[in-house]
């Protein structure tokens, strides 16, 4: 198998994994929302998607290790911008929440802005090193 | 950082992909090195020097303030 074919297989594998994680998350959300379970069973079901995301985390780290030094530098800067940018976003939201301009933030609210800030950071860094 | 990478590559009739394969980096990294947009790490600079049988200083020119 060539390096290209191996990379293609890994990409497909990661995509399948991401879809399974998303499907499990949606399914679990529906079950929890339907109030079909209680107590320990409810907690156990809520945690079903977690292993999928742990595997995605490991896959992400392994992907990063396969990058060459320039690509790693770009990822480092993009992640730094995403992390710090999300911090600014959360802090700003918190301040506006204190003065009743915005409602309380739940954990899910953070992911969308973090993703957008990461993409902006990635393209900013890519432009810098290309 | 200015460098002679493009000239050295052309002398050997290598594409950017060829050079990238020999250095274990991507074609995009070779392009970024040649255009001065990215400076190599020390290990990569040594690998480049060894590949062309030259000293690092004969390939890369340090510019104060870069």
N, CA and C atoms of all chains as a GROMACS GRO file, in nm:
protein
  588
    1UNK      N    1   0.086  -0.120   0.000
    1UNK     CA    2   0.000   0.000   0.000
    1UNK      C    3   0.089   0.124   0.000
    2UNK      N    4   0.061   0.218  -0.086
    2UNK     CA    5   0.143   0.339  -0.090
    2UNK      C    6   0.105   0.431   0.027
    3UNK      N    7   0.190   0.531   0.048
    3UNK     CA    8   0.166   0.626   0.157
    3UNK      C    9   0.034   0.700   0.134
    4UNK      N   10   0.008   0.732   0.005
    4UNK     CA   11  -0.115   0.802  -0.031
    4UNK      C   12  -0.239   0.718   0.002
    5UNK      N   13  -0.232   0.590  -0.030
    5UNK     CA   14  -0.345   0.500  -0.004
    5UNK      C   15  -0.366   0.487   0.147
    6UNK      N   16  -0.255   0.478   0.220
    6UNK     CA   17  -0.265   0.466   0.366
    6UNK      C   18  -0.328   0.592   0.424
    7UNK      N   19  -0.286   0.709   0.373
    7UNK     CA   20  -0.342   0.836   0.421
    7UNK      C   21  -0.490   0.844   0.389
    8UNK      N   22  -0.528   0.798   0.269
    8UNK     CA   23  -0.669   0.797   0.230
    8UNK      C   24  -0.751   0.709   0.322
    9UNK      N   25  -0.699   0.592   0.354
    9UNK     CA   26  -0.770   0.499   0.444
    9UNK      C   27  -0.788   0.560   0.583
   10UNK      N   28  -0.683   0.628   0.630
   10UNK     CA   29  -0.691   0.691   0.762
   10UNK      C   30  -0.798   0.800   0.762
   11UNK      N   31  -0.803   0.876   0.653
   11UNK     CA   32  -0.903   0.984   0.644
   11UNK      C   33  -1.044   0.927   0.646
   12UNK      N   34  -1.066   0.821   0.570
   12UNK     CA   35  -1.198   0.759   0.567
   12UNK      C   36  -1.231   0.703   0.705
   13UNK      N   37  -1.133   0.639   0.767
   13UNK     CA   38  -1.155   0.584   0.901
   13UNK      C   39  -1.193   0.691   1.001
   14UNK      N   40  -1.124   0.804   0.993
   14UNK     CA   41  -1.153   0.915   1.085
   14UNK      C   42  -1.293   0.970   1.059
   15UNK      N   43  -1.330   0.980   0.932
   15UNK     CA   44  -1.463   1.030   0.895
   15UNK      C   45  -1.572   0.938   0.949
   16UNK      N   46  -1.551   0.807   0.934
   16UNK     CA   47  -1.649   0.710   0.986
   16UNK      C   48  -1.660   0.724   1.137
   17UNK      N   49  -1.546   0.739   1.202
   17UNK     CA   50  -1.543   0.754   1.348
   17UNK      C   51  -1.620   0.880   1.391
   18UNK      N   52  -1.596   0.990   1.318
   18UNK     CA   53  -1.665   1.116   1.351
   18UNK      C   54  -1.816   1.101   1.333
   19UNK      N   55  -1.857   1.029   1.228
   19UNK     CA   56  -2.002   1.008   1.204
   19UNK      C   57  -2.062   0.923   1.315
   20UNK      N   58  -1.990   0.818   1.357
   20UNK     CA   59  -2.041   0.733   1.466
   20UNK      C   60  -2.054   0.813   1.594
   21UNK      N   61  -1.955   0.900   1.619
   21UNK     CA   62  -1.960   0.985   1.739
   21UNK      C   63  -2.081   1.078   1.733
   22UNK      N   64  -2.103   1.138   1.618
   22UNK     CA   65  -2.216   1.230   1.603
   22UNK      C   66  -2.349   1.156   1.617
   23UNK      N   67  -2.359   1.041   1.554
   23UNK     CA   68  -2.484   0.962   1.561
   23UNK      C   69  -2.511   0.919   1.705
   24UNK      N   70  -2.407   0.873   1.774
   24UNK     CA   71  -2.426   0.828   1.912
   24UNK      C   72  -2.470   0.945   2.000
   25UNK      N   73  -2.412   1.063   1.972
   25UNK     CA   74  -2.448   1.182   2.050
   25UNK      C   75  -2.594   1.220   2.029
   26UNK      N   76  -2.638   1.215   1.904
   26UNK     CA   77  -2.777   1.249   1.873
   26UNK      C   78  -2.872   1.147   1.935
   27UNK      N   79  -2.837   1.019   1.918
   27UNK     CA   80  -2.923   0.912   1.971
   27UNK      C   81  -2.936   0.923   2.124
   28UNK      N   82  -2.824   0.945   2.188
   28UNK     CA   83  -2.824   0.956   2.335
   28UNK      C   84  -2.905   1.079   2.378
   29UNK      N   85  -2.890   1.188   2.304
   29UNK     CA   86  -2.966   1.310   2.337
   29UNK      C   87  -3.116   1.285   2.330
   30UNK      N   88  -3.158   1.210   2.228
   30UNK     CA   89  -3.301   1.180   2.212
   30UNK      C   90  -3.351   1.092   2.326
   31UNK      N   91  -3.270   0.994   2.364
   31UNK     CA   92  -3.308   0.904   2.473
   31UNK      C   93  -3.321   0.981   2.604
   32UNK      N   94  -3.225   1.068   2.629
   32UNK     CA   95  -3.227   1.145   2.754
   32UNK      C   96  -3.344   1.244   2.754
   33UNK      N   97  -3.366   1.306   2.639
   33UNK     CA   98  -3.475   1.404   2.629
   33UNK      C   99  -3.610   1.335   2.647
   34UNK      N  100  -3.620   1.209   2.600
   34UNK     CA  101  -3.745   1.134   2.609
   34UNK      C  102  -3.778   1.088   2.750
   35UNK      N  103  -3.685   1.113   2.843
   35UNK     CA  104  -3.709   1.076   2.984
   35UNK      C  105  -3.741   0.928   3.000
   36UNK      N  106  -3.672   0.847   2.919
   36UNK     CA  107  -3.702   0.703   2.922
   36UNK      C  108  -3.627   0.632   3.034
   37UNK      N  109  -3.522   0.698   3.084
   37UNK     CA  110  -3.438   0.633   3.186
   37UNK      C  111  -3.425   0.721   3.309
   38UNK      N  112  -3.378   0.660   3.416
   38UNK     CA  113  -3.353   0.740   3.537
   38UNK      C  114  -3.232   0.683   3.610
   39UNK      N  115  -3.180   0.761   3.703
   39UNK     CA  116  -3.071   0.717   3.791
   39UNK      C  117  -2.945   0.682   3.717
   40UNK      N  118  -2.884   0.569   3.755
   40UNK     CA  119  -2.755   0.528   3.702
   40UNK      C  120  -2.762   0.499   3.552
   41UNK      N  121  -2.872   0.440   3.506
   41UNK     CA  122  -2.887   0.408   3.364
   41UNK      C  123  -2.882   0.534   3.279
   42UNK      N  124  -2.941   0.639   3.329
   42UNK     CA  125  -2.943   0.767   3.258
   42UNK      C  126  -2.802   0.823   3.243
   43UNK      N  127  -2.725   0.814   3.351
   43UNK     CA  128  -2.586   0.862   3.350
   43UNK      C  129  -2.503   0.776   3.254
   44UNK      N  130  -2.522   0.642   3.262
   44UNK     CA  131  -2.444   0.551   3.178
   44UNK      C  132  -2.471   0.577   3.030
   45UNK      N  133  -2.597   0.597   2.995
   45UNK     CA  134  -2.633   0.624   2.855
   45UNK      C  135  -2.573   0.758   2.810
   46UNK      N  136  -2.578   0.857   2.899
   46UNK     CA  137  -2.525   0.989   2.865
   46UNK      C  138  -2.377   0.981   2.831
   47UNK      N  139  -2.306   0.886   2.889
   47UNK     CA  140  -2.160   0.875   2.869
   47UNK      C  141  -2.122   0.785   2.750
   48UNK      N  142  -2.221   0.728   2.681
   48UNK     CA  143  -2.191   0.638   2.568
   48UNK      C  144  -2.104   0.703   2.460
   49UNK      N  145  -2.128   0.828   2.422
   49UNK     CA  146  -2.046   0.887   2.314
   49UNK      C  147  -1.902   0.915   2.355
   50UNK      N  148  -1.873   0.918   2.482
   50UNK     CA  149  -1.739   0.959   2.528
   50UNK      C  150  -1.625   0.875   2.468
   51UNK      N  151  -1.635   0.739   2.467
   51UNK     CA  152  -1.524   0.662   2.407
   51UNK      C  153  -1.495   0.699   2.262
   52UNK      N  154  -1.602   0.730   2.185
   52UNK     CA  155  -1.579   0.769   2.046
   52UNK      C  156  -1.493   0.896   2.039
   53UNK      N  157  -1.523   0.991   2.128
   53UNK     CA  158  -1.448   1.116   2.127
   53UNK      C  159  -1.306   1.097   2.180
   54UNK      N  160  -1.287   1.003   2.271
   54UNK     CA  161  -1.151   0.973   2.318
   54UNK      C  162  -1.068   0.915   2.203
   55UNK      N  163  -1.129   0.826   2.124
   55UNK     CA  164  -1.058   0.768   2.009
   55UNK      C  165  -1.026   0.878   1.907
   56UNK      N  166  -1.119   0.971   1.890
   56UNK     CA  167  -1.093   1.084   1.798
   56UNK      C  168  -0.978   1.169   1.850
   57UNK      N  169  -0.970   1.186   1.980
   57UNK     CA  170  -0.860   1.262   2.040
   57UNK      C  171  -0.727   1.193   2.008
   58UNK      N  172  -0.722   1.061   2.029
   58UNK     CA  173  -0.599   0.984   2.000
   58UNK      C  174  -0.564   0.995   1.852
   59UNK      N  175  -0.665   0.984   1.767
   59UNK     CA  176  -0.642   0.994   1.622
   59UNK      C  177  -0.588   1.133   1.587
   60UNK      N  178  -0.640   1.236   1.653
   60UNK     CA  179  -0.594   1.372   1.630
   60UNK      C  180  -0.448   1.390   1.668
   61UNK      N  181  -0.410   1.333   1.781
   61UNK     CA  182  -0.271   1.343   1.826
   61UNK      C  183  -0.179   1.269   1.729
   62UNK      N  184  -0.221   1.150   1.684
   62UNK     CA  185  -0.139   1.072   1.590
   62UNK      C  186  -0.128   1.145   1.456
   63UNK      N  187  -0.237   1.209   1.414
   63UNK     CA  188  -0.234   1.288   1.291
   63UNK      C  189  -0.132   1.400   1.304
   64UNK      N  190  -0.132   1.468   1.416
   64UNK     CA  191  -0.041   1.579   1.438
   64UNK      C  192   0.106   1.533   1.435
   65UNK      N  193   0.130   1.412   1.487
   65UNK     CA  194   0.268   1.360   1.490
   65UNK      C  195   0.320   1.326   1.351
   66UNK      N  196   0.227   1.302   1.258
   66UNK     CA  197   0.270   1.267   1.121
   66UNK      C  198   0.300   1.390   1.037
   67UNK      N  199   0.263   1.508   1.087
   67UNK     CA  200   0.286   1.631   1.011
   67UNK      C  201   0.433   1.666   1.008
   68UNK      N  202   0.475   1.739   0.902
   68UNK     CA  203   0.613   1.788   0.902
   68UNK      C  204   0.619   1.914   0.989
   69UNK      N  205   0.738   1.968   1.011
   69UNK     CA  206   0.757   2.073   1.112
   69UNK      C  207   0.680   2.200   1.080
   70UNK      N  208   0.672   2.235   0.952
   70UNK     CA  209   0.600   2.356   0.915
   70UNK      C  210   0.450   2.340   0.943
   71UNK      N  211   0.395   2.227   0.905
   71UNK     CA  212   0.253   2.200   0.928
   71UNK      C  213   0.223   2.198   1.077
   72UNK      N  214   0.316   2.145   1.157
   72UNK     CA  215   0.297   2.144   1.303
   72UNK      C  216   0.299   2.285   1.360
   73UNK      N  217   0.386   2.370   1.305
   73UNK     CA  218   0.393   2.509   1.349
   73UNK      C  219   0.261   2.578   1.320
   74UNK      N  220   0.206   2.552   1.203
   74UNK     CA  221   0.077   2.612   1.164
   74UNK      C  222  -0.032   2.564   1.260
   75UNK      N  223  -0.034   2.432   1.290
   75UNK     CA  224  -0.135   2.378   1.382
   75UNK      C  225  -0.118   2.438   1.521
   76UNK      N  226   0.006   2.452   1.566
   76UNK     CA  227   0.032   2.508   1.700
   76UNK      C  228  -0.026   2.648   1.711
   77UNK      N  229   0.002   2.732   1.609
   77UNK     CA  230  -0.047   2.870   1.613
   77UNK      C  231  -0.200   2.874   1.603
   78UNK      N  232  -0.256   2.787   1.519
   78UNK     CA  233  -0.402   2.783   1.504
   78UNK      C  234  -0.468   2.742   1.636
   79UNK      N  235  -0.411   2.642   1.703
   79UNK     CA  236  -0.469   2.596   1.829
   79UNK      C  237  -0.450   2.701   1.940
   80UNK      N  238  -0.337   2.770   1.938
   80UNK     CA  239  -0.316   2.877   2.037
   80UNK      C  240  -0.419   2.988   2.018
   81UNK      N  241  -0.442   3.027   1.893
   81UNK     CA  242  -0.542   3.129   1.864
   81UNK      C  243  -0.681   3.080   1.905
   82UNK      N  244  -0.711   2.953   1.877
   82UNK     CA  245  -0.842   2.896   1.912
   82UNK      C  246  -0.861   2.895   2.064
   83UNK      N  247  -0.761   2.852   2.135
   83UNK     CA  248  -0.771   2.841   2.281
   83UNK      C  249  -0.788   2.979   2.345
   84UNK      N  250  -0.700   3.070   2.308
   84UNK     CA  251  -0.704   3.204   2.366
   84UNK      C  252  -0.823   3.283   2.317
   85UNK      N  253  -0.857   3.268   2.190
   85UNK     CA  254  -0.973   3.336   2.134
   85UNK      C  255  -1.102   3.290   2.201
   86UNK      N  256  -1.111   3.160   2.229
   86UNK     CA  257  -1.228   3.107   2.298
   86UNK      C  258  -1.234   3.161   2.441
   87UNK      N  259  -1.118   3.176   2.502
   87UNK     CA  260  -1.112   3.235   2.636
   87UNK      C  261  -1.169   3.376   2.636
   88UNK      N  262  -1.132   3.454   2.536
   88UNK     CA  263  -1.183   3.591   2.524
   88UNK      C  264  -1.334   3.587   2.504
   89UNK      N  265  -1.379   3.495   2.418
   89UNK     CA  266  -1.523   3.483   2.391
   89UNK      C  267  -1.600   3.448   2.518
   90UNK      N  268  -1.550   3.350   2.591
   90UNK     CA  269  -1.620   3.306   2.713
   90UNK      C  270  -1.620   3.416   2.819
   91UNK      N  271  -1.507   3.485   2.830
   91UNK     CA  272  -1.497   3.594   2.929
   91UNK      C  273  -1.594   3.706   2.894
   92UNK      N  274  -1.599   3.741   2.767
   92UNK     CA  275  -1.688   3.847   2.721
   92UNK      C  276  -1.833   3.808   2.744
   93UNK      N  277  -1.867   3.681   2.710
   93UNK     CA  278  -2.003   3.632   2.734
   93UNK      C  279  -2.037   3.638   2.882
   94UNK      N  280  -1.941   3.598   2.965
   94UNK     CA  281  -1.963   3.599   3.110
   94UNK      C  282  -1.991   3.739   3.163
   95UNK      N  283  -1.917   3.835   3.111
   95UNK     CA  284  -1.938   3.974   3.154
   95UNK      C  285  -2.076   4.024   3.112
   96UNK      N  286  -2.117   3.991   2.990
   96UNK     CA  287  -2.249   4.032   2.941
   96UNK      C  288  -2.360   3.956   3.014
   97UNK      N  289  -2.329   3.836   3.058
   97UNK     CA  290  -2.425   3.759   3.136
   97UNK      C  291  -2.448   3.825   3.272
   98UNK      N  292  -2.343   3.880   3.327
   98UNK     CA  293  -2.351   3.947   3.459
   98UNK      C  294  -2.445   4.066   3.455
   99UNK      N  295  -2.449   4.134   3.342
   99UNK     CA  296  -2.536   4.253   3.330
   99UNK      C  297  -2.666   4.218   3.257
  100UNK      N  298  -2.697   4.087   3.253
  100UNK     CA  299  -2.825   4.037   3.200
  100UNK      C  300  -2.848   4.070   3.053
  101UNK      N  301  -2.741   4.086   2.977
  101UNK     CA  302  -2.757   4.108   2.832
  101UNK      C  303  -2.768   3.974   2.761
  102UNK      N  304  -2.694   3.875   2.812
  102UNK     CA  305  -2.696   3.741   2.752
  102UNK      C  306  -2.740   3.638   2.856
  103UNK      N  307  -2.801   3.525   2.809
  103UNK     CA  308  -2.839   3.420   2.905
  103UNK      C  309  -2.716   3.341   2.949
  104UNK      N  310  -2.736   3.251   3.045
  104UNK     CA  311  -2.627   3.165   3.092
  104UNK      C  312  -2.574   3.078   2.980
  105UNK      N  313  -2.444   3.050   2.986
  105UNK     CA  314  -2.382   2.970   2.880
  105UNK      C  315  -2.372   2.825   2.925
  106UNK      N  316  -2.409   2.733   2.836
  106UNK     CA  317  -2.384   2.593   2.867
  106UNK      C  318  -2.262   2.546   2.787
  107UNK      N  319  -2.214   2.427   2.820
  107UNK     CA  320  -2.088   2.377   2.761
  107UNK      C  321  -2.096   2.368   2.609
  108UNK      N  322  -2.214   2.337   2.557
  108UNK     CA  323  -2.227   2.321   2.412
  108UNK      C  324  -2.210   2.450   2.334
  109UNK      N  325  -2.234   2.565   2.402
  109UNK     CA  326  -2.225   2.694   2.333
  109UNK      C  327  -2.083   2.726   2.290
  110UNK      N  328  -1.986   2.668   2.357
  110UNK     CA  329  -1.845   2.704   2.334
  110UNK      C  330  -1.791   2.644   2.204
  111UNK      N  331  -1.841   2.525   2.164
  111UNK     CA  332  -1.779   2.452   2.054
  111UNK      C  333  -1.785   2.524   1.920
  112UNK      N  334  -1.900   2.582   1.891
  112UNK     CA  335  -1.914   2.648   1.760
  112UNK      C  336  -1.816   2.765   1.745
  113UNK      N  337  -1.814   2.860   1.839
  113UNK     CA  338  -1.715   2.968   1.825
  113UNK      C  339  -1.572   2.918   1.826
  114UNK      N  340  -1.544   2.814   1.906
  114UNK     CA  341  -1.407   2.760   1.909
  114UNK      C  342  -1.367   2.707   1.772
  115UNK      N  343  -1.460   2.638   1.706
  115UNK     CA  344  -1.432   2.584   1.573
  115UNK      C  345  -1.405   2.695   1.473
  116UNK      N  346  -1.487   2.800   1.477
  116UNK     CA  347  -1.469   2.910   1.383
  116UNK      C  348  -1.338   2.984   1.410
  117UNK      N  349  -1.307   3.005   1.537
  117UNK     CA  350  -1.183   3.075   1.571
  117UNK      C  351  -1.063   2.990   1.530
  118UNK      N  352  -1.072   2.858   1.548
  118UNK     CA  353  -0.964   2.768   1.505
  118UNK      C  354  -0.943   2.779   1.354
  119UNK      N  355  -1.054   2.777   1.276
  119UNK     CA  356  -1.041   2.784   1.130
  119UNK      C  357  -0.979   2.917   1.088
  120UNK      N  358  -1.021   3.026   1.155
  120UNK     CA  359  -0.963   3.156   1.124
  120UNK      C  360  -0.814   3.155   1.156
  121UNK      N  361  -0.779   3.098   1.272
  121UNK     CA  362  -0.640   3.090   1.313
  121UNK      C  363  -0.558   3.005   1.217
  122UNK      N  364  -0.617   2.896   1.170
  122UNK     CA  365  -0.548   2.807   1.076
  122UNK      C  366  -0.515   2.880   0.946
  123UNK      N  367  -0.613   2.948   0.890
  123UNK     CA  368  -0.588   3.018   0.762
  123UNK      C  369  -0.494   3.137   0.781
  124UNK      N  370  -0.500   3.201   0.896
  124UNK     CA  371  -0.408   3.311   0.925
  124UNK      C  372  -0.264   3.259   0.930
  125UNK      N  373  -0.245   3.148   1.001
  125UNK     CA  374  -0.110   3.089   1.012
  125UNK      C  375  -0.063   3.032   0.880
  126UNK      N  376  -0.155   2.968   0.807
  126UNK     CA  377  -0.119   2.910   0.677
  126UNK      C  378  -0.069   3.019   0.584
  127UNK      N  379  -0.136   3.135   0.588
  127UNK     CA  380  -0.096   3.245   0.501
  127UNK      C  381   0.040   3.298   0.542
  128UNK      N  382   0.068   3.296   0.670
  128UNK     CA  383   0.194   3.348   0.720
  128UNK      C  384   0.311   3.261   0.676
  129UNK      N  385   0.292   3.128   0.673
  129UNK     CA  386   0.402   3.037   0.643
  129UNK      C  387   0.397   2.979   0.502
  130UNK      N  388   0.319   3.041   0.415
  130UNK     CA  389   0.313   2.992   0.276
  130UNK      C  390   0.350   3.101   0.178
  131UNK      N  391   1.454   3.422   0.582
  131UNK     CA  392   1.595   3.398   0.561
  131UNK      C  393   1.620   3.363   0.413
  132UNK      N  394   1.716   3.439   0.354
  132UNK     CA  395   1.745   3.411   0.212
  132UNK      C  396   1.816   3.277   0.202
  133UNK      N  397   1.795   3.209   0.089
  133UNK     CA  398   1.863   3.082   0.070
  133UNK      C  399   1.876   3.051  -0.078
  134UNK      N  400   1.962   2.952  -0.106
  134UNK     CA  401   1.989   2.912  -0.244
  134UNK      C  402   1.920   2.781  -0.279
  135UNK      N  403   1.819   2.748  -0.206
  135UNK     CA  404   1.755   2.618  -0.222
  135UNK      C  405   1.701   2.597  -0.363
  136UNK      N  406   1.639   2.700  -0.417
  136UNK     CA  407   1.578   2.686  -0.549
  136UNK      C  408   1.684   2.660  -0.656
  137UNK      N  409   1.794   2.732  -0.642
  137UNK     CA  410   1.904   2.716  -0.739
  137UNK      C  411   1.963   2.576  -0.728
  138UNK      N  412   1.989   2.534  -0.605
  138UNK     CA  413   2.049   2.401  -0.583
  138UNK      C  414   1.956   2.291  -0.634
  139UNK      N  415   1.830   2.310  -0.612
  139UNK     CA  416   1.731   2.210  -0.660
  139UNK      C  417   1.729   2.204  -0.812
  140UNK      N  418   1.732   2.324  -0.874
  140UNK     CA  419   1.728   2.332  -1.021
  140UNK      C  420   1.852   2.268  -1.083
  141UNK      N  421   1.967   2.284  -1.017
  141UNK     CA  422   2.092   2.224  -1.068
  141UNK      C  423   2.083   2.073  -1.078
  142UNK      N  424   2.003   2.016  -0.991
  142UNK     CA  425   1.988   1.870  -0.991
  142UNK      C  426   1.862   1.824  -1.065
  143UNK      N  427   1.790   1.922  -1.118
  143UNK     CA  428   1.667   1.892  -1.193
  143UNK      C  429   1.564   1.819  -1.106
  144UNK      N  430   1.553   1.860  -0.983
  144UNK     CA  431   1.454   1.802  -0.893
  144UNK      C  432   1.332   1.892  -0.886
  145UNK      N  433   1.216   1.831  -0.874
  145UNK     CA  434   1.095   1.909  -0.851
  145UNK      C  435   1.087   1.937  -0.700
  146UNK      N  436   0.995   2.024  -0.663
  146UNK     CA  437   0.977   2.052  -0.520
  146UNK      C  438   0.931   1.926  -0.447
  147UNK      N  439   0.852   1.846  -0.517
  147UNK     CA  440   0.806   1.720  -0.458
  147UNK      C  441   0.923   1.625  -0.435
  148UNK      N  442   1.013   1.619  -0.535
  148UNK     CA  443   1.132   1.533  -0.521
  148UNK      C  444   1.214   1.575  -0.400
  149UNK      N  445   1.237   1.705  -0.389
  149UNK     CA  446   1.317   1.755  -0.277
  149UNK      C  447   1.246   1.728  -0.145
  150UNK      N  448   1.116   1.748  -0.143
  150UNK     CA  449   1.038   1.722  -0.022
  150UNK      C  450   1.049   1.578   0.023
  151UNK      N  451   1.044   1.487  -0.075
  151UNK     CA  452   1.054   1.343  -0.043
  151UNK      C  453   1.191   1.313   0.017
  152UNK      N  454   1.295   1.373  -0.040
  152UNK     CA  455   1.431   1.347   0.010
  152UNK      C  456   1.453   1.404   0.149
  153UNK      N  457   1.378   1.511   0.181
  153UNK     CA  458   1.394   1.574   0.313
  153UNK      C  459   1.286   1.531   0.412
  154UNK      N  460   1.193   1.447   0.367
  154UNK     CA  461   1.079   1.401   0.448
  154UNK      C  462   0.991   1.518   0.493
  155UNK      N  463   0.971   1.612   0.402
  155UNK     CA  464   0.876   1.721   0.428
  155UNK      C  465   0.783   1.731   0.307
  156UNK      N  466   0.677   1.811   0.321
  156UNK     CA  467   0.579   1.824   0.213
  156UNK      C  468   0.630   1.920   0.104
  157UNK      N  469   0.566   1.913  -0.012
  157UNK     CA  470   0.601   2.003  -0.121
  157UNK      C  471   0.576   2.149  -0.079
  158UNK      N  472   0.469   2.171  -0.002
  158UNK     CA  473   0.434   2.305   0.046
  158UNK      C  474   0.544   2.361   0.136
  159UNK      N  475   0.605   2.274   0.215
  159UNK     CA  476   0.714   2.318   0.302
  159UNK      C  477   0.836   2.358   0.219
  160UNK      N  478   0.865   2.282   0.114
  160UNK     CA  479   0.977   2.316   0.026
  160UNK      C  480   0.952   2.453  -0.037
  161UNK      N  481   0.829   2.475  -0.084
  161UNK     CA  482   0.794   2.602  -0.146
  161UNK      C  483   0.810   2.716  -0.046
  162UNK      N  484   0.764   2.694   0.078
  162UNK     CA  485   0.774   2.797   0.182
  162UNK      C  486   0.921   2.826   0.216
  163UNK      N  487   1.004   2.721   0.217
  163UNK     CA  488   1.148   2.740   0.243
  163UNK      C  489   1.211   2.822   0.132
  164UNK      N  490   1.182   2.787   0.008
  164UNK     CA  491   1.244   2.857  -0.106
  164UNK      C  492   1.202   3.002  -0.112
  165UNK      N  493   1.079   3.030  -0.078
  165UNK     CA  494   1.031   3.168  -0.086
  165UNK      C  495   1.066   3.248   0.040
  166UNK      N  496   1.133   3.184   0.137
  166UNK     CA  497   1.173   3.255   0.258
  166UNK      C  498   1.061   3.278   0.357
  167UNK      N  499   0.946   3.216   0.332
  167UNK     CA  500   0.831   3.234   0.422
  167UNK      C  501   0.844   3.149   0.548
  168UNK      N  502   0.927   3.048   0.542
  168UNK     CA  503   0.945   2.959   0.657
  168UNK      C  504   1.093   2.927   0.673
  169UNK      N  505   1.142   2.942   0.797
  169UNK     CA  506   1.282   2.908   0.826
  169UNK      C  507   1.288   2.766   0.883
  170UNK      N  508   1.382   2.683   0.836
  170UNK     CA  509   1.387   2.544   0.884
  170UNK      C  510   1.438   2.536   1.026
  171UNK      N  511   1.403   2.427   1.093
  171UNK     CA  512   1.461   2.398   1.223
  171UNK      C  513   1.606   2.356   1.202
  172UNK      N  514   1.681   2.347   1.310
  172UNK     CA  515   1.823   2.310   1.298
  172UNK      C  516   1.840   2.170   1.238
  173UNK      N  517   1.765   2.069   1.286
  173UNK     CA  518   1.779   1.936   1.224
  173UNK      C  519   1.747   1.937   1.075
  174UNK      N  520   1.645   2.012   1.035
  174UNK     CA  521   1.610   2.017   0.894
  174UNK      C  522   1.718   2.089   0.815
  175UNK      N  523   1.773   2.196   0.871
  175UNK     CA  524   1.881   2.269   0.804
  175UNK      C  525   2.002   2.178   0.784
  176UNK      N  526   2.032   2.095   0.883
  176UNK     CA  527   2.144   2.001   0.870
  176UNK      C  528   2.116   1.897   0.763
  177UNK      N  529   1.991   1.851   0.757
  177UNK     CA  530   1.954   1.750   0.656
  177UNK      C  531   1.968   1.808   0.516
  178UNK      N  532   1.927   1.937   0.503
  178UNK     CA  533   1.938   2.005   0.373
  178UNK      C  534   2.085   2.016   0.335
  179UNK      N  535   2.167   2.058   0.430
  179UNK     CA  536   2.311   2.076   0.403
  179UNK      C  537   2.375   1.942   0.364
  180UNK      N  538   2.338   1.836   0.434
  180UNK     CA  539   2.395   1.704   0.403
  180UNK      C  540   2.351   1.656   0.266
  181UNK      N  541   2.227   1.687   0.231
  181UNK     CA  542   2.174   1.643   0.102
  181UNK      C  543   2.252   1.707  -0.013
  182UNK      N  544   2.285   1.836   0.002
  182UNK     CA  545   2.356   1.907  -0.104
  182UNK      C  546   2.506   1.907  -0.084
  183UNK      N  547   2.556   1.839   0.018
  183UNK     CA  548   2.700   1.831   0.047
  183UNK      C  549   2.762   1.969   0.062
  184UNK      N  550   2.693   2.056   0.133
  184UNK     CA  551   2.740   2.191   0.158
  184UNK      C  552   2.727   2.223   0.307
  185UNK      N  553   2.787   2.335   0.348
  185UNK     CA  554   2.768   2.384   0.484
  185UNK      C  555   2.636   2.460   0.488
  186UNK      N  556   2.577   2.470   0.608
  186UNK     CA  557   2.451   2.541   0.622
  186UNK      C  558   2.465   2.686   0.576
  187UNK      N  559   2.579   2.747   0.612
  187UNK     CA  560   2.602   2.889   0.576
  187UNK      C  561   2.615   2.910   0.426
  188UNK      N  562   2.646   2.803   0.353
  188UNK     CA  563   2.658   2.816   0.208
  188UNK      C  564   2.520   2.809   0.140
  189UNK      N  565   2.422   2.767   0.216
  189UNK     CA  566   2.287   2.756   0.161
  189UNK      C  567   2.197   2.869   0.214
  190UNK      N  568   2.208   2.896   0.344
  190UNK     CA  569   2.121   2.995   0.408
  190UNK      C  570   2.201   3.119   0.446
  191UNK      N  571   2.138   3.234   0.425
  191UNK     CA  572   2.202   3.362   0.458
  191UNK      C  573   2.120   3.429   0.567
  192UNK      N  574   2.182   3.444   0.684
  192UNK     CA  575   2.112   3.504   0.797
  192UNK      C  576   2.099   3.654   0.775
  193UNK      N  577   1.976   3.704   0.792
  193UNK     CA  578   1.951   3.848   0.779
  193UNK      C  579   1.919   3.904   0.917
  194UNK      N  580   1.998   3.995   0.971
  194UNK     CA  581   1.968   4.054   1.102
  194UNK      C  582   1.828   4.115   1.102
  195UNK      N  583   1.752   4.086   1.210
  195UNK     CA  584   1.616   4.138   1.218
  195UNK      C  585   1.512   4.040   1.165
  196UNK      N  586   1.558   3.927   1.105
  196UNK     CA  587   1.461   3.828   1.055
  196UNK      C  588   1.418   3.734   1.167
   0.00000   0.00000   0.00000
